[in-house]
Amino acid sequence: MILMSDLVSALTTVYGAGVLVGLVMGDARPAARVGLALAWPVGPIAFIVTVAMLLAATPIAFLGRR
């Protein structure tokens, strides 16, 4: 059984790894590196929200009124 604390610690580890990679591997100025490293999860979240909205709109767009 997976506990919520295990999930949170796993997500925190992934986020921390992304921040470290962004800080070390970035080629921007230090302030931009920090900003991008802290904001990197916005991309996948935006993808999930976009796909969810498209799936919700599909019945309206393709079925419409009959």
C-alpha positions in Angstrom: 0.0 0.0 0.0 1.4 3.4 -1.0 1.1 6.0 1.6 0.5 9.6 0.8 3.7 10.6 2.5 5.6 8.3 0.1 4.0 10.0 -2.9 4.8 13.4 -1.5 8.4 12.5 -0.9 8.8 11.0 -4.3 7.3 14.1 -6.0 9.5 16.3 -3.8 12.6 14.3 -4.9 11.7 14.7 -8.6 11.0 18.4 -8.2 14.3 18.9 -6.3 16.2 16.9 -9.0 14.6 19.1 -11.7 15.6 22.3 -9.8 19.2 21.0 -9.5 19.4 20.1 -13.2 18.0 23.5 -14.1 20.5 25.3 -11.9 23.5 23.4 -13.0 22.8 22.8 -16.7 21.2 26.2 -17.6 23.2 28.6 -19.7 21.3 31.8 -18.6 22.2 34.3 -16.0 21.9 33.2 -12.3 18.5 35.0 -11.7 17.0 33.4 -14.8 18.4 30.0 -13.9 16.7 30.2 -10.5 13.4 31.4 -12.0 13.3 28.6 -14.6 14.5 26.0 -12.2 11.7 26.8 -9.7 9.0 27.1 -12.4 9.8 24.0 -14.5 6.7 21.9 -13.3 4.4 24.5 -15.0 5.0 22.9 -18.4 3.6 19.4 -17.5 0.8 20.9 -15.5 -0.2 23.1 -18.4 -0.1 20.1 -20.7 -2.4 18.1 -18.4 -4.9 21.0 -18.1 -4.9 21.6 -21.9 -5.6 17.9 -22.6 -8.3 17.8 -19.9 -10.0 20.8 -21.5 -9.8 19.4 -25.0 -11.3 16.1 -23.8 -14.1 18.0 -22.0 -14.9 20.0 -25.2 -14.8 17.0 -27.5 -18.4 15.9 -27.0 -19.7 19.5 -27.6 -17.5 20.0 -30.7 -18.2 16.7 -32.4 -21.7 15.8 -31.2 -23.2 19.3 -31.0 -26.9 19.7 -30.9 -29.0 17.0 -32.5 
